[in-house]
Amino acid sequence: SLFSLFLWLLNLDILPNKIFLTIFNPLNGLNINSYIFILYYFSFAALYLKKGNDLILGCSLLLLTESRTGYIFFIFLIFQYLDEKELLPKFTQINFKLFIPGILITCLITPIFIGTTYFDNIKHNVETSIEFANNIFKSKDEITSINLQGERLTDSQRLCLTANNISHIYKTFPYGTGLGLKSYQNSLEKNQLGCKSQSEEFAKYEFIRAHNFYISYLSEMGIFFFPLLIFISKNIYKRNSKFIIIGLMIAFIGHEYLTSPYTWMVLGLSERRNYA
């Protein structure tokens, strides 16, 4: 983050991806989602090593990304920390240990919400997420038709990809497409499940995965997806990392980062933390 900020200040653009920089978003030269997963592992490692300063740094950088995935990771890191300190609120009683920290945090973040657009950005992310879910579950066929006609909707490309890849599951289950991106794309093309390209530089239709772990890997692996899902989700029952894994699995709704080393580093640290 600091290196990217330095390059931005010097007006240098030498990294492989364009650097997006806002007042609360000193991003790196990596793909933003890779960056967020790295921060999640870094923060989890800081929690494991009991490095309070690094944990605060990691959580702060997750918030600064202004990303829905970053917010999810931040929330579940806090849940994991509070759980270990036995500070999570209980329905049967009020935990007064949270009272003073709660006041201090409120005093800290209130000026940020009042003096910047940060709160508006959070509100926008929440509203668009709700709208996306509503479109997929209530208006999937209508959205697909609108997209094919070339009309623009909020997050229209993601809507089309999700709707098409859900249909793809029905066409490929229980055997799946077989492992590999090329096999998956060939299957999408064979079943005519392409989305209208958003760029004139590409072909009229693109055949792309859903950017959703559950949808894409169920299509790819068929019935063999379920053992993989059990392997990952069993970590939820481990007290020392259950909230970390829940956060990861919720983030998978918008990502397919199964093959990313950062995902496996989080899972590996989960095993280490519970059995060391």
C-alpha positions in Angstrom: 0.0 0.0 0.0 2.7 2.4 0.9 4.7 1.6 -2.2 1.7 2.2 -4.4 1.0 5.5 -2.6 4.6 6.5 -3.3 4.3 5.7 -7.0 1.0 7.6 -7.2 2.6 10.7 -5.6 5.4 10.5 -8.2 2.8 10.0 -10.9 4.4 6.7 -12.0 2.2 3.9 -13.4 4.6 1.0 -13.7 2.7 -1.8 -12.1 0.7 -4.4 -14.1 -2.7 -3.1 -13.0 -4.0 0.5 -12.8 -3.7 2.0 -9.3 -7.0 3.2 -8.0 -6.5 5.7 -5.2 -9.1 7.6 -3.2 -8.8 9.3 0.2 -9.5 6.0 2.0 -8.2 3.6 -0.6 -4.4 3.5 -0.9 -4.5 0.3 -3.0 -1.6 -1.8 -4.4 -0.6 -2.8 -7.8 -2.2 -6.2 -7.4 -5.7 -7.1 -8.2 -7.8 -5.5 -5.5 -9.4 -8.8 -4.4 -5.9 -10.5 -4.1 -4.9 -7.5 -2.0 -7.9 -7.9 0.3 -7.3 -11.7 0.7 -3.7 -10.9 1.6 -4.8 -8.4 4.2 -7.2 -11.0 5.7 -4.4 -13.5 6.1 -2.1 -10.9 7.5 -4.7 -9.8 10.1 -5.5 -13.5 11.0 -1.8 -14.2 11.4 -1.4 -11.1 13.6 -4.3 -12.4 15.8 -2.6 -15.8 16.0 0.8 -14.3 16.9 -0.9 -11.9 19.3 0.5 -8.8 17.5 -2.0 -6.2 18.4 -0.5 -3.4 16.4 -0.4 -5.5 13.2 -4.0 -6.6 13.8 -5.1 -3.0 14.1 -3.1 -2.2 10.9 -4.6 -5.1 9.0 -8.2 -4.2 10.1 -7.7 -0.6 9.2 -6.5 -1.4 5.7 -9.5 -3.7 5.2 -11.8 -0.8 6.0 -9.8 1.6 3.8 -10.4 -0.6 0.7 -14.1 0.5 0.7 -14.8 -3.1 -0.5 -17.8 -5.3 0.5 -15.4 -8.2 0.8 -13.1 -6.1 3.0 -16.0 -5.1 5.2 -17.0 -8.8 5.6 -13.5 -9.8 6.5 -13.2 -6.9 9.0 -16.4 -7.8 10.8 -15.5 -11.5 11.2 -12.0 -10.7 12.4 -13.6 -8.5 15.1 -16.0 -11.4 16.0 -13.1 -13.8 16.3 -11.2 -11.4 18.5 -14.3 -10.8 20.8 -15.0 -14.5 21.0 -11.6 -15.3 22.2 -11.7 -12.5 24.8 -15.2 -13.8 25.8 -16.6 -10.3 25.0 -19.3 -11.3 22.5 -22.7 -10.0 23.7 -25.0 -12.6 25.1 -28.8 -12.6 24.9 -29.1 -13.3 28.6 -27.0 -10.5 29.9 -25.2 -7.3 29.1 -21.4 -7.4 28.9 -20.3 -4.2 30.4 -16.7 -4.8 29.4 -17.7 -3.5 25.9 -19.2 -0.3 27.2 -16.1 1.9 27.4 -14.5 0.6 24.2 -17.8 1.0 22.4 -18.0 4.7 23.4 -14.3 5.3 22.4 -14.9 3.7 19.0 -18.1 5.7 18.4 -16.2 8.9 19.2 -13.5 7.9 16.8 -15.6 7.0 13.8 -18.3 9.6 14.1 -16.1 12.5 12.7 -15.2 10.2 9.8 -18.8 9.5 9.0 -19.9 13.2 9.4 -16.9 14.8 7.6 -16.4 12.4 4.7 -18.4 10.3 2.2 -17.2 7.1 3.8 -20.6 6.3 5.3 -22.3 6.9 2.0 -20.0 4.4 0.4 -20.9 1.8 2.9 -24.6 2.5 2.4 -24.1 2.3 -1.3 -22.4 -1.1 -1.0 -25.2 -2.4 1.2 -28.0 -1.1 -1.1 -26.4 -2.6 -4.3 -25.9 -6.0 -2.6 -29.6 -6.1 -1.6 -30.6 -5.0 -5.1 -28.3 -7.7 -6.6 -29.8 -10.5 -4.5 -33.3 -9.3 -5.2 -32.7 -9.3 -9.0 -31.1 -12.8 -8.9 -33.7 -14.5 -6.7 -36.9 -12.7 -7.8 -36.3 -11.4 -11.3 -33.6 -13.7 -12.8 -35.3 -14.4 -16.1 -36.3 -10.8 -16.6 -32.8 -9.6 -15.8 -31.3 -12.0 -18.3 -33.7 -10.8 -21.0 -32.9 -7.2 -20.3 -29.2 -7.8 -20.5 -29.4 -9.6 -23.8 -31.2 -6.6 -25.2 -28.2 -4.5 -24.3 -29.8 -2.3 -21.6 -27.7 -1.2 -18.7 -28.5 -2.2 -15.1 -26.6 -1.7 -11.9 -23.9 -4.5 -11.9 -25.5 -5.8 -15.1 -22.5 -7.9 -16.1 -22.4 -9.7 -12.7 -26.1 -10.3 -12.8 -25.9 -11.9 -16.2 -22.9 -14.1 -15.3 -24.6 -15.2 -12.1 -28.0 -16.0 -13.8 -26.3 -17.9 -16.7 -24.0 -19.9 -14.4 -26.9 -20.9 -12.2 -28.6 -22.3 -15.4 -25.3 -23.9 -16.2 -25.5 -26.0 -13.0 -28.8 -27.6 -14.2 -27.2 -28.5 -17.5 -24.0 -30.0 -16.1 -25.0 -31.7 -12.9 -24.1 -34.3 -11.6 -21.0 -34.9 -13.7 -19.8 -31.3 -14.1 -17.8 -29.8 -16.9 -14.5 -31.3 -15.7 -11.6 -29.5 -14.1 -10.1 -26.6 -16.0 -11.1 -23.1 -17.2 -11.1 -24.1 -20.9 -13.5 -27.0 -20.3 -15.8 -24.7 -18.3 -15.8 -22.0 -21.0 -16.4 -24.5 -23.8 -19.4 -25.9 -21.8 -20.9 -22.3 -21.4 -20.5 -21.7 -25.1 -22.0 -25.1 -26.0 -25.0 -24.3 -23.9 -25.2 -20.7 -25.3 -24.8 -19.1 -21.9 -22.8 -16.1 -22.9 -23.2 -12.5 -21.6 -23.1 -9.4 -23.8 -19.6 -7.9 -23.7 -19.2 -4.5 -22.0 -16.3 -3.6 -24.2 -16.3 -3.1 -27.9 -12.8 -4.6 -28.0 -14.1 -8.1 -27.4 -16.5 -10.4 -29.1 -20.3 -9.8 -28.9 -20.7 -12.4 -26.2 -18.3 -13.6 -23.4 -18.4 -16.9 -21.7 -17.2 -16.3 -18.2 -17.5 -18.0 -14.8 -19.9 -16.6 -12.2 -17.3 -15.1 -9.8 -19.0 -17.2 -7.2 -17.2 -20.1 -5.6 -20.4 -22.2 -5.0 -21.9 -21.7 -8.4 -18.7 -22.1 -10.5 -17.3 -25.1 -8.7 -20.6 -26.9 -8.5 -20.8 -26.6 -12.3 -17.2 -27.6 -12.7 -17.0 -30.5 -10.3 -20.6 -31.7 -10.2 -21.3 -34.0 -7.3 -17.7 -34.1 -6.3 -18.0 -30.4 -5.2 -19.7 -31.5 -1.9 -16.7 -33.3 -0.3 -14.7 -30.1 -1.0 -17.4 -28.0 0.6 -17.4 -30.2 3.6 -13.6 -30.1 3.9 -13.7 -26.3 4.1 -16.8 -25.8 6.1 -15.8 -28.3 8.9 -13.4 -25.5 10.1 -16.5 -23.6 11.3 -16.7 -26.0 14.2 -13.3 -25.0 15.4 -13.5 -22.4 18.1 -10.1 -20.7 17.5 -11.0 -19.9 13.9 -14.7 -20.4 13.3 -15.5 -16.7 12.6 -12.5 -16.5 10.3 -13.8 -19.4 8.2 -17.4 -18.0 8.2 -16.1 -14.7 6.9 -14.1 -16.6 4.2 -17.1 -18.6 3.1 -19.4 -15.5 2.9 -16.7 -13.8 0.8 -16.8 -16.8 -1.6 -20.3 -15.7 -2.6 -18.6 -13.0 -4.7 -15.2 -14.7 -5.4 -13.8 -17.9 -6.6 -10.4 -17.6 -4.9 -10.1 -21.3 -4.1 -6.9 -21.7 -6.1 -5.4 -18.6 -4.6 -2.5 -19.3 -2.2 -3.9 -16.7 0.2 -7.1 -18.8 0.7 -5.1 -21.9 1.5 -2.8 -19.9 3.9 -5.9 -18.9 5.8 -7.1 -22.5 5.9 -3.7 -23.7 6.9 -3.4 -21.2 9.7 -6.8 -22.3 10.9 -5.5 -25.8 11.2 -2.3 -24.6 12.9 -4.2 -22.5 15.4 -6.5 -25.3 16.5 -4.0 -28.1 16.7 -0.7 -26.5 17.6 
